[in-house]
Amino acid sequence: MSERLVVVHPDAEAVAAGAAARLLTLLLDRQSVSATTHIALTGGTVGIALLAHVAQSPLVAAVDWTGVHLWWGDERFLPEGDGDRNEVQAHKALLDSLTHLPSENVHTMPAARDGLSVEHAALEYTQELAQWAPEGSTVPPFDLILLGMGPDAHVASLFPNHPDALTAGMGAIPVHNSPKPPALRVSLTFETIASSDQVWIVAAGAEKAAAVSAGLSGSDPVNTPVSAARGRSRTLWLVDAAAAGEAQPA
């Protein structure tokens, strides 16, 4: 049975620092039993701060980065090098400092370029996911998918009441008319997220308290997408006191 835990930190900085420590511990634990780990990263203020804390930790040198594969939960369909892309921010915060991380282990979602539609970008990522999938699956054996959450309870680029959110049968999907700019994005699907052994949701700020409460109460995923973000063995909510509101650790 899948386990759900809520960990409340005093503020956003503590959420990022705590999540970074947990991520490094998870990587070291997994590498004691497996040569390869697959992690999907998230963007956003807390998600990028998390990566910066990883870069600053002395434990970062203990990880065998040659065996770590990094993916993304979603990405803005913008030109390569655009500062609003999650992968650009992730490189600045952490990846550029990981000299032992092979470039082929960094699975960036396609950037916008001439002749490439967002539909084909999602298809390219779906195909890359499939290349690393074990027999009988269409996605890699994710050890962890990290997710931020918006005040509207969206995760990745799966927004409430949005026609793209419930797409099934693909590892990644194109997102049109995103209610949060930019309008075009690529996102992992709910199915891909649910395939991960663990899913961690990081959130901070009082403006997210209602979404945290709705997600923990199991509200309809159509209205509250974060409700569908669950790992196979563990779902971990890492939130600050303001976002937790009246939610209690469980």
C-alpha positions in Angstrom: 0.0 0.0 0.0 1.3 3.5 -0.9 2.4 5.6 2.1 1.6 9.3 2.4 3.5 11.6 4.6 3.3 15.3 5.2 6.4 17.1 6.5 5.9 20.8 7.6 9.0 23.0 7.6 9.1 26.6 9.1 9.6 28.4 5.8 10.4 28.0 2.1 14.2 27.9 2.6 13.8 25.1 5.0 11.6 23.2 2.6 14.3 23.5 -0.1 17.1 22.5 2.3 15.2 19.6 3.7 14.2 18.3 0.3 17.8 18.5 -0.9 19.0 16.5 2.0 16.3 13.9 1.4 17.1 13.7 -2.3 20.8 13.1 -1.7 20.0 10.4 0.9 17.6 8.8 -1.5 20.2 8.7 -4.3 22.8 7.2 -1.9 20.4 4.6 -0.7 19.3 3.6 -4.2 22.9 3.4 -5.4 23.6 0.8 -2.7 21.3 -1.6 -4.5 21.1 -0.4 -8.1 23.7 1.1 -10.5 21.1 3.4 -12.2 18.5 5.8 -10.8 16.0 7.9 -12.6 14.8 11.2 -11.1 12.5 13.8 -12.6 13.2 17.4 -11.5 10.9 20.3 -11.1 11.3 24.0 -11.6 9.8 26.9 -9.7 11.2 28.9 -6.8 11.4 26.0 -4.3 12.4 23.4 -6.9 15.4 25.5 -8.1 16.4 26.4 -4.6 16.4 22.7 -3.8 18.9 22.1 -6.5 21.1 24.9 -5.2 21.1 23.3 -1.8 22.1 20.0 -3.4 25.1 21.8 -5.0 26.2 23.2 -1.7 25.9 19.9 0.3 29.1 17.9 1.1 27.1 14.8 0.3 27.0 15.7 -3.4 30.5 14.3 -3.8 29.4 10.9 -2.4 26.8 10.4 -5.2 28.0 8.4 -8.2 26.5 10.8 -10.8 27.5 8.6 -13.7 24.6 6.4 -12.7 22.0 9.1 -12.3 19.5 10.0 -15.1 17.8 13.3 -14.8 14.4 14.1 -16.4 11.9 16.9 -16.1 8.3 16.9 -15.0 7.5 19.7 -17.4 9.1 22.4 -19.5 8.2 25.7 -21.1 8.2 25.4 -24.9 10.7 28.2 -25.4 13.9 28.5 -27.4 17.1 26.8 -26.2 18.9 29.0 -23.6 15.8 31.0 -22.6 16.1 31.9 -19.0 12.5 30.9 -18.2 13.2 27.2 -19.1 13.4 24.9 -16.1 16.5 23.2 -17.5 18.4 26.4 -18.0 17.7 27.3 -14.3 18.6 23.8 -13.2 22.0 23.9 -15.0 22.9 27.2 -13.3 21.8 26.0 -9.9 23.3 22.5 -9.9 24.0 20.6 -13.2 26.9 22.7 -14.5 28.8 21.9 -11.3 28.3 18.1 -11.6 31.5 17.3 -13.6 30.9 13.6 -13.4 27.3 13.7 -14.7 27.4 12.4 -18.3 25.6 14.8 -20.7 23.7 11.9 -22.1 22.1 11.3 -18.7 20.5 14.7 -18.8 17.2 14.2 -20.6 16.1 17.7 -21.5 12.7 18.3 -23.0 12.9 19.7 -26.5 13.2 23.5 -26.9 11.2 25.5 -29.4 12.9 25.7 -32.8 12.0 26.3 -36.4 10.0 23.4 -37.8 9.3 21.8 -34.4 5.7 21.9 -33.1 4.9 21.4 -29.4 3.1 18.2 -30.5 6.3 16.8 -32.0 8.3 18.0 -29.0 6.1 15.9 -26.7 6.3 13.0 -29.1 10.1 13.2 -29.0 10.2 13.2 -25.2 7.7 10.3 -25.2 10.1 8.4 -27.5 13.1 9.2 -25.3 11.2 8.0 -22.2 10.4 4.7 -24.0 14.1 4.2 -24.9 14.9 3.9 -21.2 11.8 1.8 -20.3 12.1 -1.8 -19.1 10.3 -4.5 -21.0 6.5 -4.1 -20.7 6.6 -0.4 -19.9 6.7 2.8 -21.8 8.6 5.0 -19.3 11.8 4.5 -17.2 11.6 3.0 -13.8 11.4 6.4 -12.0 12.8 6.3 -8.4 11.4 9.8 -7.8 9.4 12.5 -9.5 9.7 15.9 -7.9 6.7 18.2 -8.4 6.1 21.8 -7.5 2.5 22.9 -7.0 0.7 26.2 -8.0 -1.9 28.0 -6.0 -4.5 26.5 -8.4 -3.3 23.0 -7.4 -1.6 22.3 -10.8 1.4 20.0 -10.9 3.9 19.8 -13.8 1.9 21.5 -16.5 -1.3 19.7 -15.7 -3.8 22.4 -14.9 -7.3 22.3 -13.4 -10.2 21.8 -15.9 -7.7 21.8 -18.8 -8.4 19.6 -21.8 -4.8 18.4 -22.0 -4.5 17.2 -18.4 -6.3 13.9 -18.6 -4.6 12.7 -21.8 -3.7 9.0 -21.5 -1.4 6.6 -23.4 1.6 8.8 -23.7 4.6 9.4 -21.6 4.5 13.2 -22.2 1.9 15.5 -23.8 1.8 18.9 -25.5 0.0 21.6 -23.5 -1.8 24.4 -25.3 -3.3 27.5 -23.9 -1.7 27.1 -20.5 -3.5 29.4 -18.1 0.0 30.4 -16.8 2.4 31.8 -19.4 3.9 30.7 -21.7 0.9 29.1 -23.4 2.9 26.2 -24.9 4.5 23.6 -22.7 5.4 19.9 -22.6 4.5 17.9 -19.5 4.7 14.4 -18.2 1.2 12.8 -17.9 -0.6 11.6 -14.8 0.1 8.0 -15.9 3.9 8.7 -16.0 3.8 10.4 -12.6 1.9 7.5 -11.1 4.5 5.1 -12.4 7.2 6.5 -10.1 8.2 4.7 -6.9 8.1 8.0 -5.0 6.5 11.4 -5.7 7.4 14.4 -3.7 5.4 17.6 -3.8 7.2 20.7 -2.6 5.2 23.8 -1.9 5.6 27.0 0.1 3.5 30.1 0.8 0.1 30.9 2.2 -1.4 31.3 -1.3 -1.0 27.6 -1.6 -2.7 26.5 1.6 -6.1 25.9 0.0 -4.5 23.8 -2.7 -2.6 21.7 -0.1 -5.8 21.2 1.9 -7.7 20.2 -1.3 -5.0 17.9 -2.4 -4.7 16.1 0.9 -8.5 15.7 1.2 -8.6 13.8 -2.1 -10.5 16.3 -4.2 -11.4 15.5 -7.8 -8.2 15.6 -9.8 -10.0 17.4 -12.6 -10.3 20.4 -10.3 -7.3 19.6 -8.1 -4.6 17.9 -10.2 -2.3 17.5 -7.3 -4.7 14.9 -5.9 -3.6 12.6 -8.7 0.1 13.0 -8.0 0.8 9.8 -6.1 3.8 7.5 -6.0 3.6 3.7 -6.0 5.3 3.3 -2.6 5.4 6.8 -1.2 3.9 10.3 -1.7 5.7 12.9 0.3 4.4 16.4 0.9 7.2 18.8 1.8 5.5 22.2 2.7 6.2 25.2 4.8 4.0 26.2 7.7 2.2 28.9 5.6 1.3 26.4 2.9 0.3 23.7 5.4 -2.4 25.9 6.9 -4.4 23.6 9.1 -3.0 20.5 7.5 -1.3 18.2 10.1 1.6 15.9 9.5 0.4 12.3 9.0 
